[in-house]
Amino acid sequence: MGLGMDSGTLETLSFEEHGDVAIEEGVYSIQAGGAVVDHGKYVVVHRRQDDGSWELALDVFNSSRPEAAAAA
């Protein structure tokens, strides 16, 4: 938020558990000054801990904006 972002959204499109690993796929959006400044997709891998809780193990995101627009 210190970079000028007002808000953001994450929308999970799919979530699958496979034993002690879960895979989440979704889309995101970031707003600044009331306008969407970036949007794209993400994948998160969660791993079950010894106490049964889930912890983020890996996340990857990719912007859907054209490179020229993202660099501007």
CHARMM internal coordinates of N, CA and C (Angstrom, degrees):
IC EDIT
DIST 1 N 1 CA 1.4480
DIST 1 CA 1 C 1.5274
ANGL 1 N 1 CA 1 C 111.35
DIST 1 C 2 N 1.3141
ANGL 1 CA 1 C 2 N 117.72
DIHE 1 N 1 CA 1 C 2 N -23.68
DIST 2 N 2 CA 1.4445
ANGL 1 C 2 N 2 CA 121.44
DIHE 1 CA 1 C 2 N 2 CA 178.82
DIST 2 CA 2 C 1.5189
ANGL 2 N 2 CA 2 C 113.27
DIHE 1 C 2 N 2 CA 2 C -70.16
DIST 2 C 3 N 1.3251
ANGL 2 CA 2 C 3 N 117.22
DIHE 2 N 2 CA 2 C 3 N -8.26
DIST 3 N 3 CA 1.4605
ANGL 2 C 3 N 3 CA 121.21
DIHE 2 CA 2 C 3 N 3 CA 179.12
DIST 3 CA 3 C 1.5205
ANGL 3 N 3 CA 3 C 112.38
DIHE 2 C 3 N 3 CA 3 C -95.26
DIST 3 C 4 N 1.3288
ANGL 3 CA 3 C 4 N 117.59
DIHE 3 N 3 CA 3 C 4 N 12.00
DIST 4 N 4 CA 1.4533
ANGL 3 C 4 N 4 CA 121.20
DIHE 3 CA 3 C 4 N 4 CA 178.35
DIST 4 CA 4 C 1.5153
ANGL 4 N 4 CA 4 C 114.54
DIHE 3 C 4 N 4 CA 4 C 98.61
DIST 4 C 5 N 1.3121
ANGL 4 CA 4 C 5 N 117.71
DIHE 4 N 4 CA 4 C 5 N 0.50
DIST 5 N 5 CA 1.4599
ANGL 4 C 5 N 5 CA 120.11
DIHE 4 CA 4 C 5 N 5 CA 178.89
DIST 5 CA 5 C 1.5201
ANGL 5 N 5 CA 5 C 109.60
DIHE 4 C 5 N 5 CA 5 C -74.28
DIST 5 C 6 N 1.3264
ANGL 5 CA 5 C 6 N 115.61
DIHE 5 N 5 CA 5 C 6 N 136.10
DIST 6 N 6 CA 1.4685
ANGL 5 C 6 N 6 CA 120.67
DIHE 5 CA 5 C 6 N 6 CA 175.96
DIST 6 CA 6 C 1.5242
ANGL 6 N 6 CA 6 C 111.28
DIHE 5 C 6 N 6 CA 6 C -87.75
DIST 6 C 7 N 1.3264
ANGL 6 CA 6 C 7 N 115.23
DIHE 6 N 6 CA 6 C 7 N -43.14
DIST 7 N 7 CA 1.4569
ANGL 6 C 7 N 7 CA 119.72
DIHE 6 CA 6 C 7 N 7 CA -176.28
DIST 7 CA 7 C 1.5167
ANGL 7 N 7 CA 7 C 109.82
DIHE 6 C 7 N 7 CA 7 C -163.80
DIST 7 C 8 N 1.2875
ANGL 7 CA 7 C 8 N 114.88
DIHE 7 N 7 CA 7 C 8 N 172.96
DIST 8 N 8 CA 1.4516
ANGL 7 C 8 N 8 CA 121.05
DIHE 7 CA 7 C 8 N 8 CA 177.44
DIST 8 CA 8 C 1.5109
ANGL 8 N 8 CA 8 C 109.82
DIHE 7 C 8 N 8 CA 8 C -154.71
DIST 8 C 9 N 1.3073
ANGL 8 CA 8 C 9 N 116.30
DIHE 8 N 8 CA 8 C 9 N 159.37
DIST 9 N 9 CA 1.4555
ANGL 8 C 9 N 9 CA 120.97
DIHE 8 CA 8 C 9 N 9 CA 177.93
DIST 9 CA 9 C 1.5210
ANGL 9 N 9 CA 9 C 109.91
DIHE 8 C 9 N 9 CA 9 C -132.41
DIST 9 C 10 N 1.3095
ANGL 9 CA 9 C 10 N 115.13
DIHE 9 N 9 CA 9 C 10 N 146.87
DIST 10 N 10 CA 1.4564
ANGL 9 C 10 N 10 CA 123.32
DIHE 9 CA 9 C 10 N 10 CA 172.08
DIST 10 CA 10 C 1.5246
ANGL 10 N 10 CA 10 C 106.64
DIHE 9 C 10 N 10 CA 10 C -122.84
DIST 10 C 11 N 1.3107
ANGL 10 CA 10 C 11 N 117.40
DIHE 10 N 10 CA 10 C 11 N 134.61
DIST 11 N 11 CA 1.4621
ANGL 10 C 11 N 11 CA 121.47
DIHE 10 CA 10 C 11 N 11 CA 176.42
DIST 11 CA 11 C 1.5251
ANGL 11 N 11 CA 11 C 107.96
DIHE 10 C 11 N 11 CA 11 C -126.76
DIST 11 C 12 N 1.3250
ANGL 11 CA 11 C 12 N 116.60
DIHE 11 N 11 CA 11 C 12 N 113.37
DIST 12 N 12 CA 1.4559
ANGL 11 C 12 N 12 CA 121.13
DIHE 11 CA 11 C 12 N 12 CA 178.25
DIST 12 CA 12 C 1.5167
ANGL 12 N 12 CA 12 C 109.18
DIHE 11 C 12 N 12 CA 12 C -74.97
DIST 12 C 13 N 1.3309
ANGL 12 CA 12 C 13 N 116.70
DIHE 12 N 12 CA 12 C 13 N 125.12
DIST 13 N 13 CA 1.4647
ANGL 12 C 13 N 13 CA 121.82
DIHE 12 CA 12 C 13 N 13 CA 178.73
DIST 13 CA 13 C 1.5200
ANGL 13 N 13 CA 13 C 111.47
DIHE 12 C 13 N 13 CA 13 C -97.25
DIST 13 C 14 N 1.3363
ANGL 13 CA 13 C 14 N 117.34
DIHE 13 N 13 CA 13 C 14 N -32.34
DIST 14 N 14 CA 1.4603
ANGL 13 C 14 N 14 CA 120.38
DIHE 13 CA 13 C 14 N 14 CA 175.19
DIST 14 CA 14 C 1.5201
ANGL 14 N 14 CA 14 C 109.19
DIHE 13 C 14 N 14 CA 14 C -151.81
DIST 14 C 15 N 1.3216
ANGL 14 CA 14 C 15 N 115.25
DIHE 14 N 14 CA 14 C 15 N 150.85
DIST 15 N 15 CA 1.4620
ANGL 14 C 15 N 15 CA 121.98
DIHE 14 CA 14 C 15 N 15 CA 179.32
DIST 15 CA 15 C 1.5159
ANGL 15 N 15 CA 15 C 106.65
DIHE 14 C 15 N 15 CA 15 C -146.75
DIST 15 C 16 N 1.3371
ANGL 15 CA 15 C 16 N 116.85
DIHE 15 N 15 CA 15 C 16 N 119.35
DIST 16 N 16 CA 1.4552
ANGL 15 C 16 N 16 CA 122.00
DIHE 15 CA 15 C 16 N 16 CA -178.13
DIST 16 CA 16 C 1.5177
ANGL 16 N 16 CA 16 C 110.04
DIHE 15 C 16 N 16 CA 16 C -126.41
DIST 16 C 17 N 1.3447
ANGL 16 CA 16 C 17 N 116.12
DIHE 16 N 16 CA 16 C 17 N 133.88
DIST 17 N 17 CA 1.4590
ANGL 16 C 17 N 17 CA 121.18
DIHE 16 CA 16 C 17 N 17 CA 174.09
DIST 17 CA 17 C 1.5194
ANGL 17 N 17 CA 17 C 108.83
DIHE 16 C 17 N 17 CA 17 C -100.48
DIST 17 C 18 N 1.3201
ANGL 17 CA 17 C 18 N 115.80
DIHE 17 N 17 CA 17 C 18 N 136.18
DIST 18 N 18 CA 1.4556
ANGL 17 C 18 N 18 CA 123.31
DIHE 17 CA 17 C 18 N 18 CA 176.64
DIST 18 CA 18 C 1.5192
ANGL 18 N 18 CA 18 C 107.23
DIHE 17 C 18 N 18 CA 18 C -134.69
DIST 18 C 19 N 1.3300
ANGL 18 CA 18 C 19 N 116.51
DIHE 18 N 18 CA 18 C 19 N 86.91
DIST 19 N 19 CA 1.4665
ANGL 18 C 19 N 19 CA 120.44
DIHE 18 CA 18 C 19 N 19 CA -176.50
DIST 19 CA 19 C 1.5079
ANGL 19 N 19 CA 19 C 110.83
DIHE 18 C 19 N 19 CA 19 C 65.02
DIST 19 C 20 N 1.3173
ANGL 19 CA 19 C 20 N 116.80
DIHE 19 N 19 CA 19 C 20 N -119.76
DIST 20 N 20 CA 1.4649
ANGL 19 C 20 N 20 CA 121.99
DIHE 19 CA 19 C 20 N 20 CA -177.68
DIST 20 CA 20 C 1.5200
ANGL 20 N 20 CA 20 C 113.23
DIHE 19 C 20 N 20 CA 20 C -94.10
DIST 20 C 21 N 1.3413
ANGL 20 CA 20 C 21 N 116.39
DIHE 20 N 20 CA 20 C 21 N 13.19
DIST 21 N 21 CA 1.4608
ANGL 20 C 21 N 21 CA 121.94
DIHE 20 CA 20 C 21 N 21 CA 178.77
DIST 21 CA 21 C 1.5244
ANGL 21 N 21 CA 21 C 108.69
DIHE 20 C 21 N 21 CA 21 C -126.50
DIST 21 C 22 N 1.3229
ANGL 21 CA 21 C 22 N 116.53
DIHE 21 N 21 CA 21 C 22 N 138.61
DIST 22 N 22 CA 1.4631
ANGL 21 C 22 N 22 CA 122.00
DIHE 21 CA 21 C 22 N 22 CA 174.91
DIST 22 CA 22 C 1.5242
ANGL 22 N 22 CA 22 C 108.03
DIHE 21 C 22 N 22 CA 22 C -128.09
DIST 22 C 23 N 1.3249
ANGL 22 CA 22 C 23 N 115.38
DIHE 22 N 22 CA 22 C 23 N 142.59
DIST 23 N 23 CA 1.4617
ANGL 22 C 23 N 23 CA 121.45
DIHE 22 CA 22 C 23 N 23 CA -178.89
DIST 23 CA 23 C 1.5170
ANGL 23 N 23 CA 23 C 108.49
DIHE 22 C 23 N 23 CA 23 C -119.76
DIST 23 C 24 N 1.3183
ANGL 23 CA 23 C 24 N 115.45
DIHE 23 N 23 CA 23 C 24 N 126.16
DIST 24 N 24 CA 1.4653
ANGL 23 C 24 N 24 CA 122.65
DIHE 23 CA 23 C 24 N 24 CA 179.59
DIST 24 CA 24 C 1.5220
ANGL 24 N 24 CA 24 C 108.73
DIHE 23 C 24 N 24 CA 24 C -115.79
DIST 24 C 25 N 1.3274
ANGL 24 CA 24 C 25 N 116.72
DIHE 24 N 24 CA 24 C 25 N 131.54
DIST 25 N 25 CA 1.4589
ANGL 24 C 25 N 25 CA 122.22
DIHE 24 CA 24 C 25 N 25 CA 174.49
DIST 25 CA 25 C 1.5173
ANGL 25 N 25 CA 25 C 108.22
DIHE 24 C 25 N 25 CA 25 C -121.10
DIST 25 C 26 N 1.3358
ANGL 25 CA 25 C 26 N 116.83
DIHE 25 N 25 CA 25 C 26 N 142.13
DIST 26 N 26 CA 1.4498
ANGL 25 C 26 N 26 CA 118.89
DIHE 25 CA 25 C 26 N 26 CA -179.69
DIST 26 CA 26 C 1.5103
ANGL 26 N 26 CA 26 C 113.21
DIHE 25 C 26 N 26 CA 26 C -166.24
DIST 26 C 27 N 1.3232
ANGL 26 CA 26 C 27 N 114.13
DIHE 26 N 26 CA 26 C 27 N -171.87
DIST 27 N 27 CA 1.4555
ANGL 26 C 27 N 27 CA 122.21
DIHE 26 CA 26 C 27 N 27 CA 177.10
DIST 27 CA 27 C 1.5246
ANGL 27 N 27 CA 27 C 108.72
DIHE 26 C 27 N 27 CA 27 C -125.48
DIST 27 C 28 N 1.3388
ANGL 27 CA 27 C 28 N 115.65
DIHE 27 N 27 CA 27 C 28 N 154.37
DIST 28 N 28 CA 1.4583
ANGL 27 C 28 N 28 CA 120.43
DIHE 27 CA 27 C 28 N 28 CA 179.73
DIST 28 CA 28 C 1.5212
ANGL 28 N 28 CA 28 C 109.90
DIHE 27 C 28 N 28 CA 28 C -132.81
DIST 28 C 29 N 1.3147
ANGL 28 CA 28 C 29 N 114.05
DIHE 28 N 28 CA 28 C 29 N 163.61
DIST 29 N 29 CA 1.4625
ANGL 28 C 29 N 29 CA 121.76
DIHE 28 CA 28 C 29 N 29 CA 176.10
DIST 29 CA 29 C 1.5260
ANGL 29 N 29 CA 29 C 107.03
DIHE 28 C 29 N 29 CA 29 C -147.34
DIST 29 C 30 N 1.3435
ANGL 29 CA 29 C 30 N 117.24
DIHE 29 N 29 CA 29 C 30 N 140.26
DIST 30 N 30 CA 1.4616
ANGL 29 C 30 N 30 CA 123.00
DIHE 29 CA 29 C 30 N 30 CA 178.09
DIST 30 CA 30 C 1.5255
ANGL 30 N 30 CA 30 C 108.27
DIHE 29 C 30 N 30 CA 30 C -123.27
DIST 30 C 31 N 1.3396
ANGL 30 CA 30 C 31 N 116.65
DIHE 30 N 30 CA 30 C 31 N 131.23
DIST 31 N 31 CA 1.4611
ANGL 30 C 31 N 31 CA 121.93
DIHE 30 CA 30 C 31 N 31 CA -179.60
DIST 31 CA 31 C 1.5270
ANGL 31 N 31 CA 31 C 110.37
DIHE 30 C 31 N 31 CA 31 C -114.27
DIST 31 C 32 N 1.3288
ANGL 31 CA 31 C 32 N 115.26
DIHE 31 N 31 CA 31 C 32 N 144.26
DIST 32 N 32 CA 1.4716
ANGL 31 C 32 N 32 CA 122.74
DIHE 31 CA 31 C 32 N 32 CA 174.11
DIST 32 CA 32 C 1.5215
ANGL 32 N 32 CA 32 C 106.81
DIHE 31 C 32 N 32 CA 32 C -146.17
DIST 32 C 33 N 1.3061
ANGL 32 CA 32 C 33 N 116.06
DIHE 32 N 32 CA 32 C 33 N 132.41
DIST 33 N 33 CA 1.4597
ANGL 32 C 33 N 33 CA 119.94
DIHE 32 CA 32 C 33 N 33 CA -179.56
DIST 33 CA 33 C 1.5156
ANGL 33 N 33 CA 33 C 112.79
DIHE 32 C 33 N 33 CA 33 C 61.48
DIST 33 C 34 N 1.3230
ANGL 33 CA 33 C 34 N 116.95
DIHE 33 N 33 CA 33 C 34 N 27.79
DIST 34 N 34 CA 1.4574
ANGL 33 C 34 N 34 CA 121.30
DIHE 33 CA 33 C 34 N 34 CA 179.67
DIST 34 CA 34 C 1.5207
ANGL 34 N 34 CA 34 C 114.59
DIHE 33 C 34 N 34 CA 34 C 81.00
DIST 34 C 35 N 1.3312
ANGL 34 CA 34 C 35 N 118.04
DIHE 34 N 34 CA 34 C 35 N -0.77
DIST 35 N 35 CA 1.4682
ANGL 34 C 35 N 35 CA 121.36
DIHE 34 CA 34 C 35 N 35 CA -178.94
DIST 35 CA 35 C 1.5292
ANGL 35 N 35 CA 35 C 109.71
DIHE 34 C 35 N 35 CA 35 C -115.85
DIST 35 C 36 N 1.3198
ANGL 35 CA 35 C 36 N 116.17
DIHE 35 N 35 CA 35 C 36 N 149.12
DIST 36 N 36 CA 1.4549
ANGL 35 C 36 N 36 CA 121.08
DIHE 35 CA 35 C 36 N 36 CA 174.57
DIST 36 CA 36 C 1.5296
ANGL 36 N 36 CA 36 C 107.96
DIHE 35 C 36 N 36 CA 36 C -73.66
DIST 36 C 37 N 1.3241
ANGL 36 CA 36 C 37 N 116.64
DIHE 36 N 36 CA 36 C 37 N 120.13
DIST 37 N 37 CA 1.4676
ANGL 36 C 37 N 37 CA 120.77
DIHE 36 CA 36 C 37 N 37 CA -178.34
DIST 37 CA 37 C 1.5258
ANGL 37 N 37 CA 37 C 112.25
DIHE 36 C 37 N 37 CA 37 C -104.66
DIST 37 C 38 N 1.3221
ANGL 37 CA 37 C 38 N 117.06
DIHE 37 N 37 CA 37 C 38 N -14.78
DIST 38 N 38 CA 1.4584
ANGL 37 C 38 N 38 CA 120.42
DIHE 37 CA 37 C 38 N 38 CA 174.97
DIST 38 CA 38 C 1.5187
ANGL 38 N 38 CA 38 C 108.54
DIHE 37 C 38 N 38 CA 38 C -160.64
DIST 38 C 39 N 1.3249
ANGL 38 CA 38 C 39 N 115.23
DIHE 38 N 38 CA 38 C 39 N 150.27
DIST 39 N 39 CA 1.4609
ANGL 38 C 39 N 39 CA 121.44
DIHE 38 CA 38 C 39 N 39 CA 173.69
DIST 39 CA 39 C 1.5197
ANGL 39 N 39 CA 39 C 106.95
DIHE 38 C 39 N 39 CA 39 C -154.52
DIST 39 C 40 N 1.3121
ANGL 39 CA 39 C 40 N 115.44
DIHE 39 N 39 CA 39 C 40 N 154.80
DIST 40 N 40 CA 1.4516
ANGL 39 C 40 N 40 CA 118.62
DIHE 39 CA 39 C 40 N 40 CA -178.55
DIST 40 CA 40 C 1.5101
ANGL 40 N 40 CA 40 C 111.56
DIHE 39 C 40 N 40 CA 40 C 179.01
DIST 40 C 41 N 1.3212
ANGL 40 CA 40 C 41 N 115.32
DIHE 40 N 40 CA 40 C 41 N -154.77
DIST 41 N 41 CA 1.4590
ANGL 40 C 41 N 41 CA 121.49
DIHE 40 CA 40 C 41 N 41 CA -176.09
DIST 41 CA 41 C 1.5183
ANGL 41 N 41 CA 41 C 110.09
DIHE 40 C 41 N 41 CA 41 C -126.24
DIST 41 C 42 N 1.3431
ANGL 41 CA 41 C 42 N 115.23
DIHE 41 N 41 CA 41 C 42 N 160.84
DIST 42 N 42 CA 1.4624
ANGL 41 C 42 N 42 CA 119.48
DIHE 41 CA 41 C 42 N 42 CA 179.86
DIST 42 CA 42 C 1.5241
ANGL 42 N 42 CA 42 C 110.76
DIHE 41 C 42 N 42 CA 42 C -146.50
DIST 42 C 43 N 1.3335
ANGL 42 CA 42 C 43 N 115.13
DIHE 42 N 42 CA 42 C 43 N 158.26
DIST 43 N 43 CA 1.4631
ANGL 42 C 43 N 43 CA 123.94
DIHE 42 CA 42 C 43 N 43 CA 172.09
DIST 43 CA 43 C 1.5216
ANGL 43 N 43 CA 43 C 106.44
DIHE 42 C 43 N 43 CA 43 C -133.24
DIST 43 C 44 N 1.3251
ANGL 43 CA 43 C 44 N 116.44
DIHE 43 N 43 CA 43 C 44 N 133.63
DIST 44 N 44 CA 1.4633
ANGL 43 C 44 N 44 CA 122.09
DIHE 43 CA 43 C 44 N 44 CA 177.10
DIST 44 CA 44 C 1.5233
ANGL 44 N 44 CA 44 C 108.27
DIHE 43 C 44 N 44 CA 44 C -126.45
DIST 44 C 45 N 1.3196
ANGL 44 CA 44 C 45 N 116.41
DIHE 44 N 44 CA 44 C 45 N 134.65
DIST 45 N 45 CA 1.4581
ANGL 44 C 45 N 45 CA 122.08
DIHE 44 CA 44 C 45 N 45 CA 173.26
DIST 45 CA 45 C 1.5310
ANGL 45 N 45 CA 45 C 106.96
DIHE 44 C 45 N 45 CA 45 C -106.48
DIST 45 C 46 N 1.3226
ANGL 45 CA 45 C 46 N 116.14
DIHE 45 N 45 CA 45 C 46 N 125.45
DIST 46 N 46 CA 1.4655
ANGL 45 C 46 N 46 CA 122.99
DIHE 45 CA 45 C 46 N 46 CA 178.21
DIST 46 CA 46 C 1.5262
ANGL 46 N 46 CA 46 C 108.00
DIHE 45 C 46 N 46 CA 46 C -109.15
DIST 46 C 47 N 1.3376
ANGL 46 CA 46 C 47 N 116.96
DIHE 46 N 46 CA 46 C 47 N 144.51
DIST 47 N 47 CA 1.4714
ANGL 46 C 47 N 47 CA 121.10
DIHE 46 CA 46 C 47 N 47 CA 176.33
DIST 47 CA 47 C 1.5263
ANGL 47 N 47 CA 47 C 109.29
DIHE 46 C 47 N 47 CA 47 C -122.35
DIST 47 C 48 N 1.3442
ANGL 47 CA 47 C 48 N 114.62
DIHE 47 N 47 CA 47 C 48 N 134.90
DIST 48 N 48 CA 1.4580
ANGL 47 C 48 N 48 CA 119.90
DIHE 47 CA 47 C 48 N 48 CA 178.10
DIST 48 CA 48 C 1.5289
ANGL 48 N 48 CA 48 C 108.87
DIHE 47 C 48 N 48 CA 48 C -73.18
DIST 48 C 49 N 1.3227
ANGL 48 CA 48 C 49 N 115.86
DIHE 48 N 48 CA 48 C 49 N 133.63
DIST 49 N 49 CA 1.4564
ANGL 48 C 49 N 49 CA 122.58
DIHE 48 CA 48 C 49 N 49 CA 179.64
DIST 49 CA 49 C 1.5313
ANGL 49 N 49 CA 49 C 110.17
DIHE 48 C 49 N 49 CA 49 C -89.23
DIST 49 C 50 N 1.3102
ANGL 49 CA 49 C 50 N 117.05
DIHE 49 N 49 CA 49 C 50 N 168.04
DIST 50 N 50 CA 1.4689
ANGL 49 C 50 N 50 CA 122.06
DIHE 49 CA 49 C 50 N 50 CA -179.40
DIST 50 CA 50 C 1.5219
ANGL 50 N 50 CA 50 C 112.18
DIHE 49 C 50 N 50 CA 50 C -57.32
DIST 50 C 51 N 1.3470
ANGL 50 CA 50 C 51 N 117.18
DIHE 50 N 50 CA 50 C 51 N -31.32
DIST 51 N 51 CA 1.4681
ANGL 50 C 51 N 51 CA 120.12
DIHE 50 CA 50 C 51 N 51 CA -179.26
DIST 51 CA 51 C 1.5327
ANGL 51 N 51 CA 51 C 112.46
DIHE 50 C 51 N 51 CA 51 C -85.22
DIST 51 C 52 N 1.3577
ANGL 51 CA 51 C 52 N 118.00
DIHE 51 N 51 CA 51 C 52 N 3.36
DIST 52 N 52 CA 1.4627
ANGL 51 C 52 N 52 CA 121.85
DIHE 51 CA 51 C 52 N 52 CA 178.04
DIST 52 CA 52 C 1.5172
ANGL 52 N 52 CA 52 C 114.11
DIHE 51 C 52 N 52 CA 52 C 94.09
DIST 52 C 53 N 1.3316
ANGL 52 CA 52 C 53 N 117.31
DIHE 52 N 52 CA 52 C 53 N -11.67
DIST 53 N 53 CA 1.4665
ANGL 52 C 53 N 53 CA 120.06
DIHE 52 CA 52 C 53 N 53 CA 178.98
DIST 53 CA 53 C 1.5305
ANGL 53 N 53 CA 53 C 109.91
DIHE 52 C 53 N 53 CA 53 C -77.10
DIST 53 C 54 N 1.3174
ANGL 53 CA 53 C 54 N 115.62
DIHE 53 N 53 CA 53 C 54 N 164.21
DIST 54 N 54 CA 1.4604
ANGL 53 C 54 N 54 CA 121.35
DIHE 53 CA 53 C 54 N 54 CA 178.86
DIST 54 CA 54 C 1.5185
ANGL 54 N 54 CA 54 C 109.55
DIHE 53 C 54 N 54 CA 54 C -105.92
DIST 54 C 55 N 1.3357
ANGL 54 CA 54 C 55 N 116.40
DIHE 54 N 54 CA 54 C 55 N 141.72
DIST 55 N 55 CA 1.4588
ANGL 54 C 55 N 55 CA 121.54
DIHE 54 CA 54 C 55 N 55 CA 178.23
DIST 55 CA 55 C 1.5268
ANGL 55 N 55 CA 55 C 108.96
DIHE 54 C 55 N 55 CA 55 C -131.11
DIST 55 C 56 N 1.3232
ANGL 55 CA 55 C 56 N 115.74
DIHE 55 N 55 CA 55 C 56 N 140.44
DIST 56 N 56 CA 1.4552
ANGL 55 C 56 N 56 CA 120.76
DIHE 55 CA 55 C 56 N 56 CA 177.00
DIST 56 CA 56 C 1.5223
ANGL 56 N 56 CA 56 C 108.74
DIHE 55 C 56 N 56 CA 56 C -64.26
DIST 56 C 57 N 1.3316
ANGL 56 CA 56 C 57 N 116.09
DIHE 56 N 56 CA 56 C 57 N 127.88
DIST 57 N 57 CA 1.4565
ANGL 56 C 57 N 57 CA 120.19
DIHE 56 CA 56 C 57 N 57 CA 179.74
DIST 57 CA 57 C 1.5235
ANGL 57 N 57 CA 57 C 111.34
DIHE 56 C 57 N 57 CA 57 C -107.52
DIST 57 C 58 N 1.3289
ANGL 57 CA 57 C 58 N 116.84
DIHE 57 N 57 CA 57 C 58 N -32.56
DIST 58 N 58 CA 1.4609
ANGL 57 C 58 N 58 CA 120.99
DIHE 57 CA 57 C 58 N 58 CA -175.74
DIST 58 CA 58 C 1.5117
ANGL 58 N 58 CA 58 C 108.47
DIHE 57 C 58 N 58 CA 58 C -159.42
DIST 58 C 59 N 1.3267
ANGL 58 CA 58 C 59 N 117.27
DIHE 58 N 58 CA 58 C 59 N 137.76
DIST 59 N 59 CA 1.4601
ANGL 58 C 59 N 59 CA 119.86
DIHE 58 CA 58 C 59 N 59 CA 172.12
DIST 59 CA 59 C 1.5205
ANGL 59 N 59 CA 59 C 109.65
DIHE 58 C 59 N 59 CA 59 C -137.87
DIST 59 C 60 N 1.3221
ANGL 59 CA 59 C 60 N 114.70
DIHE 59 N 59 CA 59 C 60 N 144.67
DIST 60 N 60 CA 1.4591
ANGL 59 C 60 N 60 CA 122.74
DIHE 59 CA 59 C 60 N 60 CA -179.19
DIST 60 CA 60 C 1.5224
ANGL 60 N 60 CA 60 C 106.74
DIHE 59 C 60 N 60 CA 60 C -137.40
DIST 60 C 61 N 1.3411
ANGL 60 CA 60 C 61 N 116.44
DIHE 60 N 60 CA 60 C 61 N 135.43
DIST 61 N 61 CA 1.4657
ANGL 60 C 61 N 61 CA 119.06
DIHE 60 CA 60 C 61 N 61 CA 175.32
DIST 61 CA 61 C 1.5108
ANGL 61 N 61 CA 61 C 109.09
DIHE 60 C 61 N 61 CA 61 C -135.31
DIST 61 C 62 N 1.3223
ANGL 61 CA 61 C 62 N 115.17
DIHE 61 N 61 CA 61 C 62 N 152.90
DIST 62 N 62 CA 1.4602
ANGL 61 C 62 N 62 CA 121.82
DIHE 61 CA 61 C 62 N 62 CA 178.57
DIST 62 CA 62 C 1.5154
ANGL 62 N 62 CA 62 C 109.03
DIHE 61 C 62 N 62 CA 62 C -137.40
DIST 62 C 63 N 1.3085
ANGL 62 CA 62 C 63 N 115.73
DIHE 62 N 62 CA 62 C 63 N 129.42
DIST 63 N 63 CA 1.4529
ANGL 62 C 63 N 63 CA 121.45
DIHE 62 CA 62 C 63 N 63 CA 177.05
DIST 63 CA 63 C 1.5241
ANGL 63 N 63 CA 63 C 109.59
DIHE 62 C 63 N 63 CA 63 C -71.04
DIST 63 C 64 N 1.3231
ANGL 63 CA 63 C 64 N 115.60
DIHE 63 N 63 CA 63 C 64 N 144.88
DIST 64 N 64 CA 1.4583
ANGL 63 C 64 N 64 CA 121.27
DIHE 63 CA 63 C 64 N 64 CA 175.00
DIST 64 CA 64 C 1.5248
ANGL 64 N 64 CA 64 C 111.77
DIHE 63 C 64 N 64 CA 64 C -97.29
DIST 64 C 65 N 1.3190
ANGL 64 CA 64 C 65 N 115.96
DIHE 64 N 64 CA 64 C 65 N 0.58
DIST 65 N 65 CA 1.4655
ANGL 64 C 65 N 65 CA 119.77
DIHE 64 CA 64 C 65 N 65 CA 178.94
DIST 65 CA 65 C 1.5322
ANGL 65 N 65 CA 65 C 109.74
DIHE 64 C 65 N 65 CA 65 C -77.23
DIST 65 C 66 N 1.3208
ANGL 65 CA 65 C 66 N 117.83
DIHE 65 N 65 CA 65 C 66 N 145.68
DIST 66 N 66 CA 1.4665
ANGL 65 C 66 N 66 CA 119.69
DIHE 65 CA 65 C 66 N 66 CA 174.35
DIST 66 CA 66 C 1.5177
ANGL 66 N 66 CA 66 C 110.21
DIHE 65 C 66 N 66 CA 66 C -59.63
DIST 66 C 67 N 1.3159
ANGL 66 CA 66 C 67 N 117.37
DIHE 66 N 66 CA 66 C 67 N 146.56
DIST 67 N 67 CA 1.4591
ANGL 66 C 67 N 67 CA 121.03
DIHE 66 CA 66 C 67 N 67 CA -176.53
DIST 67 CA 67 C 1.5324
ANGL 67 N 67 CA 67 C 112.31
DIHE 66 C 67 N 67 CA 67 C -57.11
DIST 67 C 68 N 1.3140
ANGL 67 CA 67 C 68 N 118.28
DIHE 67 N 67 CA 67 C 68 N -41.92
DIST 68 N 68 CA 1.4756
ANGL 67 C 68 N 68 CA 121.10
DIHE 67 CA 67 C 68 N 68 CA -179.36
DIST 68 CA 68 C 1.5115
ANGL 68 N 68 CA 68 C 110.19
DIHE 67 C 68 N 68 CA 68 C -62.13
DIST 68 C 69 N 1.3348
ANGL 68 CA 68 C 69 N 118.74
DIHE 68 N 68 CA 68 C 69 N -39.91
DIST 69 N 69 CA 1.4516
ANGL 68 C 69 N 69 CA 121.37
DIHE 68 CA 68 C 69 N 69 CA -179.86
DIST 69 CA 69 C 1.5367
ANGL 69 N 69 CA 69 C 110.40
DIHE 68 C 69 N 69 CA 69 C -70.84
DIST 69 C 70 N 1.3057
ANGL 69 CA 69 C 70 N 117.78
DIHE 69 N 69 CA 69 C 70 N -37.00
DIST 70 N 70 CA 1.4658
ANGL 69 C 70 N 70 CA 121.21
DIHE 69 CA 69 C 70 N 70 CA -179.27
DIST 70 CA 70 C 1.5257
ANGL 70 N 70 CA 70 C 110.17
DIHE 69 C 70 N 70 CA 70 C -69.48
DIST 70 C 71 N 1.3204
ANGL 70 CA 70 C 71 N 117.95
DIHE 70 N 70 CA 70 C 71 N -30.47
DIST 71 N 71 CA 1.4633
ANGL 70 C 71 N 71 CA 120.88
DIHE 70 CA 70 C 71 N 71 CA -179.13
DIST 71 CA 71 C 1.5211
ANGL 71 N 71 CA 71 C 112.36
DIHE 70 C 71 N 71 CA 71 C -80.49
DIST 71 C 72 N 1.3170
ANGL 71 CA 71 C 72 N 117.20
DIHE 71 N 71 CA 71 C 72 N -19.30
DIST 72 N 72 CA 1.4637
ANGL 71 C 72 N 72 CA 121.26
DIHE 71 CA 71 C 72 N 72 CA -176.58
DIST 72 CA 72 C 1.5011
ANGL 72 N 72 CA 72 C 112.18
DIHE 71 C 72 N 72 CA 72 C -74.16
END
COOR INIT
IC SEED 1 N 1 CA 1 C
IC BUILD
